[in-house]
Amino acid sequence: MNDQLNELRALAASAANRRTETGIPRVAMVKGAIPEHQLAAVYDPMVNLILQGSKSMTVGDRTLHYDPATYFVMSIDLPAVGTVRPSADGEPYLAVSLTLDPAVVSALLIDLPKPADAAEHQAGFSVAAVSGELMDAWVRMLRLMTRPDDIPALAPAYEREILYRVLQGPHGWMLRDIANPDTALARIGLAIQWIRRDFAKPLRIDTLARKAAMSPSAFHRHFKTVTALSPLQFQKRIRLLQARMLLIAGGRNVTSAALDVGYQSPTQFSREYTRAFGLPPTQDAARILDNARAPGPRAAR
């Protein structure tokens, strides 16, 4: 697979140190150092393939590590903290990703036999070794960057093949579950969308459980299994990430940011913000802005 990996690196070499669109629907790439605050974010469902360097992802109390020849699947929207590192010989971090579209997965599943056994409930994110077939599908997908006129005709086929290869691997159950509205994973995915939409409002577990067609106890259990967070912890993480963006990009003061994301007490907000990010809100925002103004290569997710 070394030849395939080297070709992928060459094809993705033009990526910037932020999410870089390729011109291929749902396919993006990134290269280089990425600031800590931009790696602490809500990540979309995706298949992420590391080409160079390594990355760690922490969700709740779980941390996963992956490097070249491994791929990461996130089947639901999750607030996570990432860390990227260059390779041992100093080459910059490099990765490509495919954002998951449940409609595309559903259309693919129509043409495939159903699995004999349903998967047990597991976390909605994990890492696995990449196969030669999956790597080859990625090579053909990224080659389309050099032949943009071929993208409308061929990208859908290569996307289906990438998804098919993932379906054949240990993460296949995730793709099946997000495409089936009757599974616990799909229901938790909907609950996550509701929490993200109304994150500043009080969280009512009974209401969310009823919408997800689960008892409150079952909802809480499945939510924690899938996300490694309780519903309240998930909402808190969303609030704090949003507040951080308001402080950095919106120029808000601490009290305004706290109230905007749903906190009633700026003091409680500051305490929880410090626990999450290591510094009080004002100091954290100042540090991030100072780093952004510092000379040298700029980095972004």
N, C-alpha and C positions, 0 to 999 in steps of 0.2 A: 504493500500500500504506500510505500515511500514515494514512488513516482506520482501517484494520485495526489498525495498530500503536498508535494512540491508544486505540482501544477495548480492546485487550489491556492496555495500561497502566492504564486505569481499572478493569478487572476484577481486576487483580492488585495494586491499590494497597493492599489490606488486609494484604499479606504482612508478616511480621515479619523482623528481620535474623537469621534462622535458617531452616532448612528448614521451610516452613509447608505443612501438608497442606491440600488444597482440598476434601476430601470426595469427590473423583473418584479411583477406583483408579489408583495409580501416577503421579498428576499432583501436582506440588508447585511451590511458588514461593518466592522469597526477595527481600528488598528491603533495601538499605542497606549500610553498611560491614561488612566481615567480617574478624575478626581473622586475622592471618597464620597462626597455629598451627592454626586450624580449617579454613583453606583448604589446608593440607598434610595430605592424608588419602588413604585408599583410596576412589576413586570407583566407584560402581556403573555398569554399562552403562546408557546413557541417551541421549536426545535433549534437548539443552538449547538453548533459544531466548532470546537476549538481547533485552530490550525497551527498556532504558535503560542508559546508561553503557557500560562495556566490561569485558572480562575477558581475562586472559592465563592460559594453562595450560602448565606445563612438566612434561614426562614424559621422564626420562632427559636426553638432550642436545637435545631438541626443545622449542621454545616456540611456541605458537600464540596468535594474538590474534584476538578476535572482538568485534563490537559490534552494535548494532541492524541488522536486516536480514541477519544471519548466524546460523547455528546450528551447534552442535558435536555430533558423534556420538562416543561412546565405546562400543565394542562389547564390551569385556572389563573386568574389574576391574583398575584401575590405580592405583598410588600416584603422585599428582601434587601439584604445588604450584601454587596459583592465586593470582591477584592481581586484585581488582576495583577499578574506579574509577568515580566519578560522571561524569555527562555534562559537556560543556564549559560548560553554563550552571548546573552545580551540582546538577542533579537526581540523586537517589540511584540507585545500581545496582539494576536490576530484571530478573528472569529467571524463566522457567517451565521445568519439565523433565518429561519422561516417562521413567520407568524402563522399560528394555526387558525384556520377558518372551519368551524364546525360543519358548515354546509358542504365544503369540499370533502371533508372526512366522511360525512353521511353519504354523499354520492358514491364515494369509493366503496363503502361498506356494502352497498346494495349489490355489488358485483362479487362479493367475497362470501364464502361459507361462514356461518356463525360458529364461534368457538364452542367446543364441547362443554366446557365448564366456565361458570362465571367467576371472575376474580374476586378474591377477598378485598375488603375495603383497605386501601393503602393510601400513603401520601400522594398528593397530586403533583409531585415533582421528584425527579431522580436522575441518576447518571448511569450510563452504560457504555460498554466498548462498542466502537463503530465497526461495522462489517465492511468487507471489500465491496459488496454490492451497494451498500448505502453510500460509501465514499464515491463510487463510480457515478451514481445518480447525481451527487452534488457536483462532480466535475462537469458533467454535461449541462447541468443547470447554469453554472457560472460561466461556461463557455459562451452562453447566449449574450453575455455582456459585450462580447466582441462581434456579435451578429444580431444587433437589435431588431432587424427586420424579421428575424425568426421567432422573436419572443411570443407574439400572439398565437402562433400555431403550435409551438413546442413547449413553452413554459408550463401550460396546464398538464401536459403528459409527464414532464419531469417532476412536477410537484406531486402528482399522484404516485409516481414511483418512490420518491423520498418517503411519503407517508406510508406507502405499502411496506417498504423496508422497515420502518419504525414499527408498524403493526406486527411484523414478524418477530420483532425483538422483545425484550423483557418489558418495554414500555407500551406494548401494543394495547393492553387493557385500558390505558389512559385514553387513547384516541377513541377506542370503542365507546367508552363511558361518556365522554364529552359529547359524542354524537347521538347518544340515546337519552332522551329527556326523562326516562323513567328511572335512571340510575341515581344512586346517592351522590355520586360525583357531579352529575349534571345539576341536580337540585341544589347542592352546595354552591356550585358555580353561579346559579341564579341568585342565591342569597348574597353572594359576594358582590354581584352587580347592584343589588338593592342597597347594601351597606355603602358601597362606593358612591352611589348617587346621592344618598342622604346622610353622609358621614357626620354632618354637623348636628343632626337631630338625635334625640335620645334613642338608644338602641333597645328595642323591645323584643326579647327573645321569643316570647309566645307568639307574637305576630309573624316574625320571620319563620318560625317553625311551622306555623299553620300554612303560610305561603309555600313552604317547601314540602308540604304534606308529610310532616314528621311530628312525632311528639317532641316536646322541649328537650327531654333527656336524650333522645336519639339524635336530634338535631345538633345538640352541643357535642355529643360524642363523635358524630361523623365530621363535623366542622373541624374539630381538633385533630382528627386523624388525617384529614385531607390537607389542612393548612399548617399544622404544627402550632396553631394559635387558637385560643378561645375566641368566640365572636367579639367579646369586649376588647381583648388584646388586639385583634385585627383592626377594629374600629379606631382604637387608640393610635396604632401605628399609622393608619391612613391620615388621621388628624395631624399627627406630628410631622409627617412628611409634607403635607400640604402647608402647614404653618411655616416650615423651613423655607419652602419656595416663596411664600409671601414675604418673609423677612429678607430673603436674598434678592429676589427679582422685583418684588412689589414695593420695597422700601417701607413696609409697615413697621410700626413699633410693636413691642411685645404684647401689650394689652390688646391692641387692635387685632393682631394675628390670633391671639388666644380666643377672643370672642368670635372671630369669623369662622373658626374651625369647630366651635361648639363647646369650648370650655367656659364655665361660669366663673372660675377663679383663676386669674393670672398667676397667682402664687403656685397653685397646683400645676398649672401648665408649665411653669418654669422648672418646677421640681421634676416632672415627668420628662420634659425635654432634655434636661441635663442628664438624667438617667439613661435616656436613649442614645444621645449623641456625644456625651462626654464633657460638654461645656454648656454653660447657661446660654440662652437664646442669643442675646446681644453679642457675646464673645464668639460664639460659633459662627454667626453671620459675618462678623468682622473678619474672622480668620479666613473664611471661604472667599470673601471679596478681596482680601489682601493677596491670597494665593492666585486668584484670577488676574490680578493686576501685575503680578510678579513677572519679570522678564524671563524669556526662555520659551520653549514649546508649550503651547496651550493644549489642554486635554479636555475631552468631554465624552459623555456616553453616547 
